């Protein structure tokens, strides 16, 4: 179970803010996420970057074909 969190646990232990955004689909149609990490107490900057990414890409409004 912990292996699924392998890429997120170090960020949490370090106390850094992070978030994940949808950024496409793999060849099997499964969603892929982009993890953004900021410095301590930089949550506002992190959210601004995430919002800019969402405005520049269509991924947040799409879903896998198998859900349609």
N, C-alpha and C positions, 0 to 999 in steps of 0.2 A: 504494500500500500504506500509506503513512504517513497518508493522509487518514482511514483508518479509526480511527487512534489519536489523532485531532486533539484530543479532549476529555480524554485521559489523559496525554499527554506533558508538558504544563506542570506537572501535579501531580508527576510523577516527577522532572522537572528541579528542582523546588523542594524536593525531599526530603520531601514531605508524605506521610503514610500515607493510603491510600485503598483502598476496596473497592467492589465492585459487587454489588447484590442484585437478584434477580428481583422485578419489581413489576407484572406483568400482561402483556397481549398487545395488539398493535395490531389494526387492522381486518382485516389479512390473516392473523392468527393467529400472527404472529412474536413472540417474547419481547421484552419491554422491560426494561431494567435501570435501577436507581437507583444512582447513584454517590454515595458518602459520602466526605468528605474531612475530616481532622482536622488540628489543629496538630502541629507537630514533637513527637515523643516522647509523643503521646497515643493510642498504639495501644490501650491498655486501654479508654479511653473510647469509641473508635471501635467496638471489638468489642462493648462493652456496648450501644451504640445499635443496632448491626446485629442483635444477638440480640433486643433488645426489639421491633424491627420484625418480625423473623421470627415471634415469638410472637404479635404483634398481627394478622398478615396470613396468608393461606393460600398465597401465591404460591410459596414455596420448595418446596412439595410438589406443584405442578401442572406439567403439561407441555402443549405444544400439541396440539390435537385431531388433527393430522395424524401425530403420533407414536403415537397409540393404535391 
